[in-house]
Each structure stands twice: as structure tokens, then as C-alpha cells.
Amino acid sequence: MTDPRPNTASTEPPFNHAMVDPPRWDRDPDTIAAVAVLAADLRALPYTTDAVGDLLGDVVTAALEREQAEPARRRLAQVMHDAGAPGSQRALAAVVSCWMLGDPVPTATLDAALPTLTAAGSAELNLGWIRDEAFHPVVDLSPYSTDDLGEVWVASDQTALQTRTTLPSWHVLGIGRASMTLAGNVIRRPVAQALDLGTGCGIQTLHLLPHADHVTATDLSVRALEFTAFNLVLNAEALGLDLNLTEVPERDGQPQGRRRGFPLTLGGRVTLLQGDLLEPVAGSRFDLVVSNPPYVITPRSGSEPDRFTGEVGDGINTYRDGGRPGDRLLAELVATLPEHLEPGGMAQMLGNWEIRGTTDRATNGAPDRVAGAASPQLPGWDVRPRSWVPAGVDAWFIQRDLLDPAGYAETWLQDSSEQLDPARYTAGYRRYLEDFGERGVAAVGFGYVWLRRPAAPRAGRIRTEVVESELQQPLGPAWGEAVDRWDLVAGDTEGTGGLTALKELHVTVPGDVTEERHQRFGSDHPEVILARQGGGFRRTAHVDTATAGFLSAADGEFSVGQLTGAVAGLLDLDEAGERALVAAVAELLTDGFLTVTAPIPSGM
């Protein structure tokens, strides 16, 4: 969605918050130089996650993470007004107060904090406006740090915490839990071509650059692309990005919806394209696709975003609402994304899926119960996601959370701070319940999606699971290993119709896996034996006596076949019992309770 209003930053206040343009980053050499000066000033403070954490302290930081600003406001005021505090602390406090809390600061104070750019230079970059000797911020500009990126800064639209009002429909999200979850989930291996689908402020693009030769970032919102471009320019030094800005040539003589300089390539490594979902990359393929799409299920009101500009007339939140009814957006992506993957290419996303249930006439058609394993006459939660996967594609769906229609409505109405307008909140709540009721939605699942186009054509594999445990973060390394183990076991089954190659492997129990036994006082044998993972997916597996015996003996010295044979003999298992033990070992290997120590035989 583009902002058609004129540039109103500089030294005059905008009429209201909605009139503010995104930060400037354009091809003007003076503007590019000014952004570089901003980066140098922030680096000198230093404006980093550790420095901000040290300044605020653990208690204040925890309150800010709960979106409670008063403890931080009090702490920062103490520092800024303490004449005895080091000048570097007062300068950092001013920047945090300005761009993390959204509070006005005296221009002289910001001048001291950013001595080269100054408050006036910040206003010229559309980072705020000046009135009555005070600088009024109009963006969120926060430090961000990860192992792969180091220290960077990310600009986005201000949050409800900063504006103290509901979020506008054109809002561009900053760093949030969802974006950090996705970034942690991604299996990061070197790739040639990566796609950040629905880039927002560009956080996934920043994460992709260290291991992708080239990143294409797309969004329906031109405003989002403006923020992404600004963040790339601001962090060019940290990313090793050459600021050679060139327009992307038109494909086949057809215009690509050019607006405000998009399409654009930065430094030959990042291409920014504007458009709806996969339209901007029609005919292109990638080794990795990462997407935090606008998957939030939203009642349709009859007016959709303009598919070329993203402009809307009825307040649709394009940063989270994909303009489709129900969970159709995720269904569309799961069905079509594999066409844009190179052989062996993967896609990882977050998403919601509707779970349909029965209806109760006494509640006027509202869902009566959740579909699932406990209701055999109803489909499970994964029936719909499975139905979206094209033939010949691998898919893995992990459900992490489940909300009933009322809880879902409350979650997303509060996410956009609709509760600050009671009438709007009530009307939105009613629309949600009516919308879910029309489709018989009993619950909405949230989780992770992984897709892959096999390196060579074959039947697709689909795995679905509910994981409620707290996951190790980042999850990506463990997920990548899990995919490799899944391939190992599934390939053995597909190739031989059994688990012949598995029996030749030598395996051991990882150090993070522990045994837990439960038995009544006085009992000779445990009634429940559990295997627990301390890392990765942190799964818990119920195991029987035979499987527990195998795990106890799996030290890598003997092959799987030798161990299963020994356990079967010790427990006097028949042929069917030994086959069941081998199958249990295969499942434990897939789930990470075992790891291969000997070379993997060819063909697996």
C-alpha cells in the first residue's frame, strides 16, 4: 500500500500521524550519505541491544517486552536529567526514549546524541518532525542482534505503545514475536536464490543475506518496501551491501507495476518487487522461500485492497490481512509455492488453518465442538492442510497453538489495539463470530509450514504433528537435522518396502535425551517409561520395555539389527514383536531420540 500524501516531515508537524511518509533512502547521494551518517552516529553511542538492556535493567526491559512503557519512561527520565550521569548514557537514553518509546525529546538533547546527523538531519530523513525545540519521532527505530547478523537497526511504523491509538491500515510491522519465530525456524544453508515473500520491514531479508547469494523481497505494500529499502541502506556496512541502486528492467516488455522506484536492485544482491503474493515473481524459481504472510483470518467486508497499489478504502490491515476469506491465503500459498521452488528447494512459513466442526442449533449455528482425534466422526486438524499440498511435494505442518473463535477474535482485535475504540472493538468481535459461524469453524490452529520440491520427481511425503512443548531457539538447525533423518528413514522404506538399510546403521542416544520412569511404591517394574529431549523439538516419547532396552544399549558399538535381535531374544519377542521394535526405532530416529554414528549406507 502506498502513501499518496506529500512529504510532510522536515521541521513542520504533520496534521496527524497518518500524514507521515516512510523514511527517506532514495538515490540522491546526499540522502544516502545522510543515512550512512545516521548509522555511524548510532554505532558510536552504541545503540545496541546489549547497551539498551544494560541501561534499562532486567525489570524495566521485561516490562517493555510486555508493552508497558512507564517503567522505561521513568528510568530514562532519571538518566537524562541526572547531571552526574555519563554523557554517553544520557545520549543513549535520549535515543531510546525517542525511537523506542516514541516520546518527544529536546532537539538539543538529540543533537548531542547524534552529533553528526543532528535532529534536523533526522527530520530530513522523515524520522520525525521538529516543533517548539522538540523532536517528535514518527517511526520505531530499534536495535536488533542475532548471531548471524550481528548488531543492526530496524525501522518500522510506530506501535500502539508509541502512538497510543489503534494501528492504521497501512501500518508496517517491526520486529515482533512472529518475525523472530520465523527467523529462528528457517533451515539456514547456503543458497543461490532466496525469496522473502511479504517482506514487511525487511527483517527476513536481513537474515537471508548472510547465506543467500541473492534475495528477492516482495510486498503488496509499497510503504513496506520503502521501509525495507531504508533498513538495507541503514545496515549496508554490517551486511556488506554495495549501495549501487539500479531499477530492474521490465520483463518481456511488460511493466511490473512500477511505483516510487520499484522494482529496484540494491548492490546486485537484493531485488525489491511490489505486488500481490507470487505475482511479482511469476516464472521465477528459488532455492529457499521464507514468508510471514498476512495469514490472519479476517471477516470480509466486501472491499479488498487494490492488488497493484495496496491502497484500501475501508481500513483493511494489509500487514496481516491477505484479502481472502478464511484460511484461503495459506491454502493458496501451499498449493502454488512449490511451482516457484528449484528441485530440492524449500519454503518455510507461519500460518493459520481453520478446523471445521459440528454446529449446535441452540447456539444459532455456532460451532459446538472442535474437530480432532477425540471426535472420530469429525476430521482432524490436519485434514485441510494436507488437502492443500500438491502431488509430488513434501510438506511438514506443526501445530503450535489452538484458539476457539472467540479467543481468536480477541487476540487479533487486541493485536491492532481495537480495544482503544470500544465501539469498533464490539463491531469487529461480532463480525468475527458471524464469519466463523457461517463456515462452521470450531477452532483455528496456528503453526509452522515447511514445503519442499524433491530433487527428483517422486511421490510426496506429508508429516503433521502437534508440538506443545517449548522449543529450542533457534529451531532451524534442529529442524534441518530432523528433515535429514526423515529422508533417511522414509527413503529406506520407499526403496525396499521395509527398513533393511536401517538395520545396518549404528546409532546412539544424544546427550540431551533422558529417561524418566514412573511406578507405584512397591512395584517391581515401571508402569510408564518416557524418553525426553532437552533440545530441538523437546519431544516426549512413551516407550515400552523393549524400546527402553534398545535405547539403554544403543552406544554405537552394534548395528540396529544386532541390537533389536538381542533385545528380541532377551524378551522372547516373536517375529511380529521384533518388527514392531524396528519400526519403533525408526520412529525414534526420525524424531531425534537417536542419532547415526556410522556412515550412512548408499541408497538411504
C-alpha positions in Angstrom: 0.0 0.0 0.0 1.5 3.3 -1.0 1.1 6.6 0.9 -0.2 9.2 -1.6 0.3 12.1 0.8 3.1 14.7 0.2 6.3 14.6 2.2 5.4 16.3 5.4 8.4 15.5 7.6 11.1 18.3 7.9 10.6 20.9 10.6 6.8 21.2 10.5 4.5 18.8 12.3 2.1 16.8 10.2 -1.6 17.4 10.6 -1.9 13.9 12.2 0.1 10.7 12.4 -1.4 9.3 9.2 0.3 12.0 7.2 3.8 10.9 7.8 5.8 9.4 4.9 8.2 6.5 5.4 11.9 7.2 5.9 13.9 8.5 3.0 16.6 6.4 1.4 16.4 7.5 -2.3 19.1 7.6 -4.9 20.1 11.2 -4.1 23.7 10.9 -3.0 23.1 13.4 -0.1 20.3 11.2 1.2 22.3 8.0 1.0 25.2 9.8 2.8 22.8 11.1 5.5 21.6 7.5 6.2 25.2 6.4 6.5 25.9 9.3 8.9 22.9 8.1 11.0 24.4 4.6 11.1 27.7 6.0 12.2 26.1 8.1 15.0 24.1 5.1 16.2 27.2 2.9 16.2 29.1 5.4 18.2 26.5 5.6 21.0 26.5 2.5 20.9 22.8 1.8 20.1 22.8 -1.9 20.6 20.5 -4.5 22.3 23.1 -5.1 25.0 23.7 -1.4 25.7 19.9 -0.7 25.9 19.5 -3.7 28.1 22.2 -2.5 30.5 20.7 1.0 30.5 17.2 -0.2 31.3 17.9 -3.2 33.6 16.2 -6.5 33.6 13.0 -5.4 35.4 12.4 -2.5 33.1 13.3 -4.5 29.9 10.8 -7.2 30.9 8.1 -4.6 31.4 8.8 -3.1 28.0 8.5 -6.6 26.4 5.0 -6.8 28.0 4.3 -3.4 26.2 4.4 -1.5 29.5 6.3 1.7 28.9 6.1 3.6 32.2 9.0 1.8 34.0 11.2 2.6 30.9 9.9 6.1 30.7 10.8 6.7 34.4 14.2 5.1 34.1 15.1 7.1 31.0 13.9 10.4 32.5 16.2 9.8 35.6 19.2 9.2 33.4 18.6 12.2 31.0 18.1 14.6 34.0 21.0 13.3 36.0 23.8 15.8 35.5 26.2 13.4 37.1 25.4 10.6 34.6 28.0 9.9 31.9 27.2 11.8 28.7 27.1 8.6 26.7 24.4 7.3 29.0 22.3 10.4 28.6 22.7 10.3 24.8 21.6 6.6 24.7 18.7 7.4 26.9 17.5 10.1 24.6 17.6 7.9 21.5 15.8 5.0 23.3 13.1 7.5 24.6 12.7 8.9 21.1 12.6 5.9 18.8 11.7 3.0 21.2 9.1 4.8 23.3 8.0 7.4 20.8 8.4 10.3 23.2 9.4 13.8 22.1 12.9 14.8 23.1 14.5 18.3 23.1 16.3 19.0 19.9 19.5 20.0 21.8 19.4 16.6 23.5 19.1 14.7 20.2 21.8 16.9 18.7 24.1 15.8 21.4 23.2 12.1 20.9 23.6 12.3 17.1 26.3 15.0 16.7 26.9 14.5 13.0 23.3 13.9 11.7 21.6 16.1 14.4 17.8 16.4 14.9 17.4 18.5 11.8 19.1 15.8 9.7 16.8 13.2 11.3 13.8 15.2 10.3 15.1 15.4 6.7 15.1 11.6 6.6 11.5 11.6 7.7 12.3 10.1 11.1 10.4 12.8 12.9 9.5 16.4 12.9 10.6 19.5 14.9 8.3 21.9 16.8 9.0 24.2 19.7 12.5 23.0 20.1 11.4 19.4 20.4 11.9 16.4 18.1 8.8 14.3 17.6 9.6 10.8 16.3 7.3 9.2 13.7 9.0 5.8 13.3 10.2 3.0 15.5 13.9 2.5 15.1 15.2 -0.3 17.3 18.4 -2.2 17.7 18.4 -5.9 16.8 21.0 -8.5 17.3 21.5 -12.2 16.3 24.4 -14.5 15.8 24.1 -14.5 12.0 23.6 -10.7 11.6 25.5 -9.2 14.5 24.2 -5.7 15.5 21.7 -4.0 13.1 18.9 -1.5 13.4 15.3 -1.9 12.1 12.9 0.9 11.3 9.2 0.4 11.1 6.0 2.2 11.8 5.3 3.1 15.4 3.5 0.6 17.5 0.3 1.3 19.5 2.6 1.6 22.6 4.2 4.6 20.9 1.2 6.2 19.2 -1.3 5.4 22.0 -4.0 4.7 19.4 -5.3 1.9 17.1 -2.9 0.9 14.3 -3.7 2.4 10.9 -4.5 0.0 8.0 -1.2 0.9 6.2 0.9 0.0 9.3 4.3 -1.7 8.6 5.2 -4.1 11.4 8.6 -4.0 13.0 10.4 -6.8 14.9 7.8 -9.0 16.7 7.4 -12.5 18.1 6.1 -13.9 14.8 9.0 -12.5 12.7 11.6 -13.7 15.3 9.9 -17.1 15.4 10.1 -17.5 11.6 13.7 -16.2 11.5 14.6 -18.9 14.1 12.7 -21.6 12.3 14.5 -21.2 8.9 16.9 -24.0 7.9 19.9 -21.8 7.0 22.1 -23.4 4.4 24.0 -21.6 1.6 21.6 -21.0 -1.3 21.9 -19.1 -4.6 18.4 -17.6 -4.8 16.1 -16.8 -1.9 12.7 -15.2 -1.8 11.3 -13.1 1.1 7.5 -13.2 0.4 5.7 -10.4 2.1 8.9 -8.7 3.4 7.3 -6.0 5.6 10.1 -4.0 7.2 12.6 -6.5 5.7 13.7 -8.4 8.8 13.7 -11.8 6.9 15.7 -10.3 4.1 18.3 -9.2 6.6 18.5 -12.7 7.9 18.7 -14.2 4.4 21.6 -12.1 3.1 24.4 -13.9 5.1 23.7 -17.2 3.4 22.0 -16.3 0.1 23.8 -15.0 -2.9 20.7 -13.0 -4.0 17.5 -12.2 -2.2 14.2 -11.1 -3.8 11.9 -9.3 -1.4 8.2 -8.7 -2.4 5.3 -7.0 -0.8 1.9 -5.7 -1.8 2.6 -2.6 0.3 4.9 0.0 -1.3 5.3 1.6 2.1 6.7 -1.7 3.4 9.2 -1.8 0.5 10.2 1.7 1.4 11.0 0.6 5.0 12.9 -2.5 3.7 15.0 -0.3 1.4 15.7 2.1 4.2 16.8 -0.7 6.5 19.0 -2.2 3.9 20.7 1.2 3.3 21.0 1.8 7.0 22.7 -1.5 7.6 24.7 -1.7 4.4 28.0 -1.7 6.2 27.0 -4.6 8.5 25.5 -6.5 5.6 28.5 -5.9 3.3 26.0 -4.4 0.8 27.2 -2.2 -2.0 24.8 0.7 -2.4 24.6 0.6 -6.2 20.9 1.2 -6.8 19.5 0.2 -10.1 16.0 -0.2 -11.4 15.0 -3.7 -12.5 14.4 -4.0 -16.3 10.9 -4.8 -17.4 10.2 -8.5 -18.2 9.2 -9.2 -21.8 8.5 -5.6 -22.4 5.7 -5.7 -19.8 5.7 -3.1 -17.0 5.9 -4.5 -13.5 3.7 -2.1 -11.6 6.4 0.4 -11.2 5.7 2.8 -8.3 8.1 5.0 -6.4 11.2 3.4 -8.0 10.2 -0.2 -7.6 11.3 -2.7 -8.9 14.7 -1.9 -7.5 18.0 -3.8 -7.1 20.4 -2.8 -4.3 24.1 -3.7 -4.6 23.3 -6.5 -7.1 22.2 -8.7 -4.1 18.7 -7.6 -3.2 15.8 -7.0 -5.6 12.6 -5.4 -4.3 9.3 -6.1 -6.1 5.8 -4.8 -5.5 2.8 -6.9 -6.0 0.3 -9.5 -4.6 1.8 -12.7 -3.2 3.6 -14.6 -6.0 2.6 -12.3 -8.9 5.8 -10.3 -8.9 7.9 -13.5 -9.3 5.8 -15.3 -11.9 8.1 -17.7 -13.8 10.9 -17.5 -11.3 12.2 -20.2 -9.1 14.1 -20.1 -5.8 16.2 -22.4 -3.6 14.6 -21.0 -0.4 11.3 -19.2 0.2 10.6 -17.6 3.5 7.3 -16.0 4.4 5.5 -14.5 7.3 2.4 -13.9 5.1 -0.7 -11.9 6.0 -2.3 -15.0 7.2 -4.6 -13.6 9.9 -8.2 -14.8 9.2 -10.3 -11.6 8.9 -14.1 -11.2 8.2 -14.5 -9.9 4.7 -16.4 -6.6 4.3 -16.8 -6.6 0.6 -13.9 -4.2 -0.2 -10.5 -5.6 -0.9 -7.0 -4.0 -1.2 -6.1 -2.8 -4.7 -3.9 -5.6 -5.9 -1.4 -3.3 -7.6 -1.1 -0.5 -5.0 -2.3 -2.0 -1.8 -4.4 1.1 -1.1 -7.7 0.4 0.7 -10.8 2.3 1.4 -12.2 0.5 4.4 -9.3 0.1 6.8 -8.1 -3.4 5.9 -4.9 -4.1 7.7 -2.7 -5.2 4.8 0.2 -6.1 7.1 -1.7 -9.1 8.4 -4.9 -9.4 6.2 -4.3 -11.1 2.8 -7.7 -10.1 1.5 -9.0 -13.6 1.2 -11.8 -15.3 3.2 -11.0 -17.7 5.9 -7.7 -19.5 5.5 -7.7 -19.3 1.7 -4.5 -17.3 1.6 -2.5 -20.1 3.3 -4.2 -22.7 1.1 -3.3 -20.7 -2.0 0.4 -20.4 -0.9 0.8 -24.1 0.0 -0.7 -25.1 -3.4 1.3 -22.7 -5.6 4.6 -22.0 -3.8 6.1 -25.4 -4.9 5.9 -24.2 -8.6 8.5 -21.5 -7.6 10.9 -23.9 -6.0 14.0 -25.3 -7.7 14.5 -29.0 -7.4 15.4 -29.6 -3.7 14.2 -26.1 -2.9 12.4 -25.4 0.4 9.8 -23.0 1.7 9.1 -22.1 5.3 6.1 -20.1 6.6 3.9 -19.3 9.5 0.1 -19.7 9.2 -3.4 -20.3 10.5 -5.8 -23.0 9.4 -9.5 -23.4 10.2 -10.7 -26.5 11.9 -14.3 -27.2 11.0 -16.7 -28.8 13.5 -20.3 -29.6 14.1 -22.9 -26.9 14.8 -25.4 -26.6 17.6 -28.8 -25.2 16.7 -29.2 -23.9 20.2 -26.3 -21.5 19.6 -27.6 -20.3 16.2 -25.1 -22.2 14.1 -22.1 -21.5 16.3 -19.6 -24.4 16.4 -20.3 -26.9 19.1 -17.0 -28.8 19.4 -13.6 -28.9 17.9 -12.8 -31.5 15.2 -10.0 -33.8 16.2 -8.9 -37.2 17.3 -11.2 -37.1 20.2 -14.2 -36.8 17.8 -13.8 -39.7 15.4 -16.9 -38.6 13.3 -15.1 -35.3 12.6 -12.0 -34.6 10.5 -8.7 -33.9 12.3 -7.0 -30.6 12.5 -4.6 -31.6 9.7 -7.2 -32.7 7.1 -7.4 -29.2 5.5 -3.7 -28.5 5.4 -3.0 -31.9 3.9 -5.6 -31.3 1.2 -3.7 -28.2 0.0 -0.4 -30.0 -0.7 0.1 -30.7 -4.5 1.1 -34.1 -5.7 4.9 -34.8 -5.6 5.6 -32.2 -2.9 6.9 -32.8 0.6 5.2 -31.0 3.5 5.5 -30.8 7.2 2.9 -29.0 9.3 3.5 -28.3 13.0 0.5 -27.1 15.0 1.7 -25.0 18.0 -1.5 -23.4 19.3 -5.3 -23.7 19.1 -7.9 -21.0 19.7 -11.6 -21.1 19.7 -13.4 -18.5 17.6 -13.9 -16.1 20.5 -10.3 -16.3 21.6 -9.1 -15.8 18.0 -11.2 -12.7 17.6 -9.9 -11.3 20.9 -6.3 -12.0 20.0 -6.3 -10.1 16.7 -8.6 -7.3 17.7 -6.2 -6.6 20.6 -3.2 -7.0 18.3 -4.3 -3.9 16.4 -5.3 -2.2 19.7 -9.0 -2.1 18.6 -9.9 -2.2 22.3 -8.9 1.5 22.5 -12.1 2.2 20.5 -14.9 0.2 22.3 -17.5 0.6 19.5 -15.0 -0.6 16.9 -13.9 -3.5 19.1 -17.5 -4.7 19.7 -18.4 -4.4 16.0 -15.3 -6.3 15.0 -15.9 -9.0 17.6 -19.4 -9.5 16.2 -18.2 -9.8 12.6 -15.6 -12.4 13.6 -18.2 -14.6 15.3 -20.6 -14.3 12.4 -17.9 -15.1 9.9 -16.7 -18.2 11.7 -20.2 -19.3 12.3 -21.0 -19.2 8.5 -18.2 -21.7 7.8 -18.8 -23.9 10.9 -15.3 -23.1 12.3 -14.8 -24.7 15.6 -11.2 -23.6 16.2 -8.2 -22.1 14.5 -4.8 -23.7 14.6 -1.5 -21.7 14.4 1.8 -23.2 13.4 4.7 -23.7 11.1 4.7 -24.9 7.5 7.6 -26.5 5.6 7.4 -27.4 2.0 9.9 -28.9 -0.4 10.1 -29.8 -4.1 12.0 -33.1 -4.2 15.3 -33.0 -6.1 14.0 -35.7 -8.4 10.3 -36.4 -9.2 8.7 -38.9 -6.7 5.6 -39.3 -4.6 5.4 -36.5 -1.9 5.6 -37.1 1.8 3.5 -35.3 4.3 4.1 -35.1 8.0 1.8 -33.4 10.6 2.2 -33.1 14.3 1.1 -31.1 17.3 4.1 -29.8 19.4 3.1 -28.1 22.6 6.5 -28.1 24.3 8.7 -25.1 24.5 11.1 -25.4 21.5 14.8 -24.7 21.5 15.5 -21.4 19.8 16.6 -21.0 17.1 14.8 -24.2 15.9 16.2 -24.1 12.4 19.3 -26.3 13.0 17.3 -29.0 14.7 14.6 -28.8 12.0 17.2 -29.2 9.3 18.6 -32.3 11.1 15.1 -33.6 11.5 14.4 -33.3 7.8 17.6 -35.2 7.1 16.6 -38.0 9.4 13.1 -38.1 7.9 14.6 -38.5 4.5 16.9 -41.3 5.8 14.1 -43.4 7.2 11.5 -42.6 4.5 14.0 -43.3 1.7 14.7 -46.7 3.3 11.0 -47.6 3.4 10.3 -46.4 -0.1 13.3 -48.2 -1.6 12.8 -51.6 0.0 9.3 -51.7 1.4 10.9 -52.3 4.8 13.7 -51.0 6.9 16.6 -53.1 5.7 19.1 -50.4 5.4 18.2 -49.0 8.9 19.3 -52.3 10.5 22.8 -51.7 9.2 23.2 -48.4 10.9 25.0 -47.8 14.2 23.1 -45.3 16.4 23.5 -43.7 19.8 21.3 -41.7 22.1 22.1 -37.9 22.0 23.3 -36.3 25.2 20.1 -34.2 25.7 17.8 -37.3 25.8 17.0 -38.6 29.2 14.9 -41.4 30.6 12.0 -41.0 33.1 10.3 -43.9 34.8 7.0 -43.9 36.8 5.9 -46.7 39.1 3.8 -47.2 42.2 5.6 -47.7 45.5 6.4 -51.3 46.0 6.1 -52.2 42.3 8.8 -54.3 40.7 8.5 -52.7 37.3 7.8 -49.2 35.9 4.3 -48.6 34.6 5.4 -45.7 32.4 8.7 -45.1 30.7 9.4 -41.8 28.9 12.2 -40.5 26.7 12.6 -36.8 26.9 14.5 -34.4 24.7 16.3 -31.4 26.2 16.9 -29.7 22.9 15.4 -29.2 19.5 11.7 -30.0 19.4 11.9 -31.2 23.1 9.6 -34.1 22.4 8.5 -36.7 24.9 8.0 -40.3 23.7 6.3 -43.1 25.6 8.4 -46.3 25.1 7.7 -49.9 26.1 10.2 -52.2 27.8 11.7 -53.5 24.6 12.3 -50.0 23.2 13.7 -48.8 26.5 16.1 -51.7 26.5 17.2 -50.8 22.9 17.9 -47.2 24.0 19.8 -48.3 27.0 22.1 -50.4 24.8 22.4 -48.0 21.9 26.0 -46.8 22.3 27.1 -47.1 18.7 29.1 -50.3 19.0 26.5 -52.6 17.5 24.2 -52.1 14.5 20.4 -51.6 14.8 19.8 -55.1 13.5 22.1 -56.6 16.1 20.6 -54.7 19.0 17.0 -55.4 18.0 17.8 -59.1 17.6 19.5 -59.2 21.0 16.6 -57.4 22.7 14.0 -59.6 21.0 15.9 -62.7 22.2 16.2 -61.4 25.7 12.5 -60.6 26.0 11.4 -63.6 24.0 9.7 -61.5 21.3 8.2 -63.2 18.3 8.8 -62.1 14.7 6.0 -59.5 14.8 7.3 -58.1 18.1 10.8 -57.7 16.6 9.4 -55.9 13.5 7.4 -53.6 15.9 10.7 -52.8 17.7 12.5 -52.0 14.5 9.6 -49.7 13.5 9.8 -48.0 16.9 13.5 -47.5 16.4 12.8 -45.9 13.0 10.3 -43.5 14.6 12.7 -42.6 17.4 15.4 -41.9 14.9 13.1 -39.7 12.8 12.1 -37.7 15.9 15.7 -37.2 17.1 15.8 -39.6 20.1 18.6 -41.4 18.2 21.5 -40.2 16.0 23.5 -42.1 13.4 27.2 -42.6 14.3 28.4 -44.8 11.5 28.5 -43.7 7.8 25.1 -43.8 6.1 24.9 -46.7 3.6 24.4 -45.6 0.0 20.8 -45.7 -1.2 19.3 -44.4 2.0 
